[in-house]
Amino acid sequence: MNGAVRFEYTTADDPALNYCLWEYSPVAAAEDKFRSINLLLQSFDYAEVDGRAFEIVEAIRDGIGNFRTVFGIKYSGGRISWEFYFYDYARRQREVSISRVLTAIRPFVHCDVPINENLPYFMFSLDLDNDLASRREKLDVVHMYVGNPGSMVSSGIAYAVRAERTTLENFYFFFDGCSQRQDAADKICSSAHFDETRLSVDAVLAPELRG
């Protein structure tokens, strides 16, 4: 059980960061509790992923430092996979770059995606599954996020960067749940794929998500 062997506890010096790596004030002291990385490593154990997955995580931490990666665990089609998210809001003056992370994991992951570090991205993400960890597949896409000037709310545009082409993936808007709820509903309705006469917006903007 690699996850159990590598188990980590928080210290008084651990920063309090949310899923966008923004600082927040914790409601209680976090010292000597479980670090969130334990969940990631135990998910590797649960999925019986190739041991290189653990080495990839360590290579990322060695390459850019601790507390600079956000992870997501995904379950689809009966398979578990992972996505690692990296933020650096300094744009072109960034320290955490796509090139830097790809260089860190190069001993374990083959990737021939060309990267233009002149682009003003503030975030990127990489996908990991067992085929990638075991080197049966290469890393063929980097998800890159740029800003969306002119939007009235915090917003971003996601692109899939591949060796052969770059394609638009998604738009993200971050509304305040208290003051911008109607704006969020209006944004949902402003879609060529959503017909409010056939489906109520309340079925999308579910009550349990409105807070």
C-alpha positions as CSV (number, residue, x, y, z in Angstrom):
1,M,0.0,0.0,0.0
2,N,2.1,2.9,-1.3
3,G,-0.5,5.4,0.0
4,A,-0.2,4.1,3.6
5,V,3.6,4.2,3.5
6,R,3.6,7.8,2.3
7,F,0.9,9.1,4.7
8,E,1.4,12.7,5.6
9,Y,0.2,15.0,8.4
10,T,-0.3,18.7,8.3
11,T,2.0,21.1,10.1
12,A,1.5,24.6,11.5
13,D,3.3,26.0,8.4
14,D,0.9,24.4,5.9
15,P,-1.0,27.1,3.9
16,A,-4.8,27.2,3.8
17,L,-5.7,27.2,0.1
18,N,-8.9,26.5,-1.7
19,Y,-9.4,24.7,-5.1
20,C,-8.2,27.8,-7.0
21,L,-5.2,28.1,-4.7
22,W,-6.6,31.2,-3.1
23,E,-5.7,31.7,0.5
24,Y,-8.5,31.6,3.1
25,S,-8.7,31.8,6.9
26,P,-9.4,28.4,8.4
27,V,-12.0,28.1,11.1
28,A,-9.8,25.9,13.2
29,A,-6.2,25.0,13.6
30,A,-5.1,22.5,11.0
31,E,-1.9,21.2,12.5
32,D,-1.4,17.5,12.9
33,K,-4.4,16.5,10.7
34,F,-4.5,14.6,7.5
35,R,-3.1,16.3,4.3
36,S,-5.4,16.0,1.3
37,I,-2.7,14.3,-0.7
38,N,-3.5,11.2,1.3
39,L,-6.8,10.9,-0.4
40,L,-5.1,11.1,-3.8
41,L,-2.5,8.4,-2.9
42,Q,-5.1,6.1,-1.4
43,S,-7.2,6.5,-4.6
44,F,-4.1,5.2,-6.4
45,D,-4.1,2.2,-4.1
46,Y,-7.9,1.6,-4.5
47,A,-7.6,1.8,-8.3
48,E,-4.5,-0.5,-8.3
49,V,-2.8,2.0,-10.6
50,D,0.8,1.4,-11.8
51,G,3.3,2.5,-9.2
52,R,4.7,5.1,-11.6
53,A,1.7,7.3,-10.6
54,F,3.3,7.8,-7.2
55,E,6.6,8.8,-8.8
56,I,4.8,11.2,-11.1
57,V,3.3,13.0,-8.0
58,E,6.7,13.1,-6.4
59,A,8.3,14.5,-9.6
60,I,5.7,17.3,-9.7
61,R,6.3,18.2,-6.1
62,D,10.0,18.2,-6.6
63,G,9.6,20.3,-9.8
64,I,7.3,23.1,-8.5
65,G,7.1,22.6,-4.8
66,N,4.4,21.5,-2.3
67,F,0.9,23.0,-2.1
68,R,1.0,24.1,-5.8
69,T,-1.2,21.4,-7.3
70,V,-4.9,20.8,-7.1
71,F,-6.2,17.3,-8.0
72,G,-9.5,15.8,-9.0
73,I,-10.5,12.1,-8.9
74,K,-12.9,11.2,-11.8
75,Y,-15.0,8.1,-12.3
76,S,-16.5,7.4,-15.7
77,G,-17.2,4.3,-17.8
78,G,-16.3,2.1,-14.8
79,R,-12.7,3.6,-14.7
80,I,-11.0,5.9,-12.3
81,S,-8.8,8.7,-13.6
82,W,-7.2,11.8,-12.2
83,E,-6.7,15.4,-13.3
84,F,-4.0,17.7,-11.9
85,Y,-4.6,21.5,-12.0
86,F,-1.9,24.1,-11.8
87,Y,-2.5,27.8,-11.2
88,D,-0.2,30.8,-11.6
89,Y,-1.9,34.1,-11.9
90,A,1.2,36.0,-12.9
91,R,0.5,35.0,-16.6
92,R,3.6,35.5,-18.7
93,Q,5.7,36.1,-15.5
94,R,4.6,32.7,-14.2
95,E,6.7,30.4,-12.2
96,V,4.5,27.3,-12.6
97,S,4.5,26.7,-16.3
98,I,3.4,23.9,-18.5
99,S,7.0,23.4,-19.7
100,R,8.3,23.2,-16.2
101,V,5.8,20.5,-15.2
102,L,6.3,18.5,-18.3
103,T,10.0,18.7,-17.8
104,A,9.6,17.4,-14.2
105,I,7.5,14.4,-15.3
106,R,9.5,13.6,-18.4
107,P,11.3,10.5,-16.9
108,F,7.8,8.9,-16.4
109,V,5.6,10.5,-19.1
110,H,6.1,11.0,-22.8
111,C,4.5,14.1,-24.2
112,D,5.1,15.8,-27.6
113,V,2.5,18.6,-27.2
114,P,4.1,21.9,-28.3
115,I,3.8,24.6,-25.7
116,N,3.9,28.4,-26.4
117,E,4.9,30.0,-23.1
118,N,4.2,33.4,-24.6
119,L,0.5,32.9,-24.2
120,P,-1.1,34.6,-21.1
121,Y,-2.6,31.5,-19.5
122,F,-3.2,31.4,-15.8
123,M,-4.0,27.8,-15.3
124,F,-3.5,24.4,-17.0
125,S,-4.3,20.8,-16.2
126,L,-3.1,17.3,-17.1
127,D,-5.0,14.0,-17.2
128,L,-3.6,10.8,-15.6
129,D,-4.9,7.3,-15.9
130,N,-3.4,3.8,-15.5
131,D,-2.5,3.6,-19.2
132,L,-0.4,6.8,-18.9
133,A,1.2,5.8,-15.6
134,S,2.2,2.4,-17.1
135,R,3.5,4.2,-20.2
136,R,1.1,2.3,-22.5
137,E,-0.1,5.7,-23.7
138,K,1.5,9.1,-24.0
139,L,0.2,12.4,-22.7
140,D,-1.5,13.8,-25.8
141,V,-3.4,16.8,-24.5
142,V,-2.8,19.7,-22.1
143,H,-5.8,21.7,-21.0
144,M,-4.9,25.4,-21.0
145,Y,-7.0,28.2,-19.5
146,V,-6.9,31.9,-20.4
147,G,-8.8,34.9,-19.2
148,N,-12.0,36.3,-20.7
149,P,-11.7,40.1,-20.7
150,G,-14.9,42.1,-20.8
151,S,-16.9,39.6,-18.7
152,M,-18.7,41.1,-15.7
153,V,-17.7,38.1,-13.5
154,S,-14.5,36.1,-13.1
155,S,-14.3,34.0,-16.2
156,G,-12.0,31.8,-18.2
157,I,-11.7,30.0,-21.5
158,A,-10.4,26.4,-21.8
159,Y,-8.5,25.0,-24.7
160,A,-7.3,21.5,-25.5
161,V,-3.7,21.8,-26.8
162,R,-2.6,18.8,-28.8
163,A,0.4,18.2,-31.1
164,E,-1.8,18.5,-34.2
165,R,-4.2,21.3,-33.2
166,T,-5.6,23.5,-30.4
167,T,-9.4,23.4,-29.9
168,L,-11.9,25.3,-27.7
169,E,-13.2,23.2,-24.8
170,N,-15.2,25.3,-22.5
171,F,-16.2,28.6,-20.9
172,Y,-16.1,29.1,-17.1
173,F,-18.0,31.7,-15.1
174,F,-17.7,32.2,-11.4
175,F,-20.8,33.8,-9.9
176,D,-21.4,34.7,-6.3
177,G,-24.0,32.4,-4.9
178,C,-25.6,35.2,-2.8
179,S,-25.5,38.3,-5.0
180,Q,-25.4,36.9,-8.5
181,R,-27.8,34.0,-8.4
182,Q,-30.1,35.4,-11.1
183,D,-27.1,36.2,-13.3
184,A,-26.1,32.6,-13.1
185,A,-29.6,31.5,-14.1
186,D,-29.6,33.9,-17.0
187,K,-26.2,32.5,-18.1
188,I,-27.6,29.0,-18.1
189,C,-30.6,30.1,-20.2
190,S,-28.3,31.8,-22.7
191,S,-27.4,28.6,-24.6
192,A,-28.3,27.1,-28.0
193,H,-28.6,23.8,-26.2
194,F,-31.1,24.9,-23.5
195,D,-34.8,25.4,-24.1
196,E,-36.5,26.8,-21.0
197,T,-40.0,26.0,-22.4
198,R,-39.0,22.3,-22.3
199,L,-36.9,22.2,-19.1
200,S,-37.1,24.6,-16.1
201,V,-33.9,26.3,-15.2
202,D,-34.6,25.1,-11.6
203,A,-33.8,21.6,-12.9
204,V,-30.3,22.8,-13.7
205,L,-29.7,25.3,-11.0
206,A,-30.7,22.7,-8.4
207,P,-31.6,24.0,-4.8
208,E,-28.7,22.1,-3.2
209,L,-26.2,24.0,-5.5
210,R,-27.5,27.5,-4.9
211,G,-25.6,28.2,-1.8
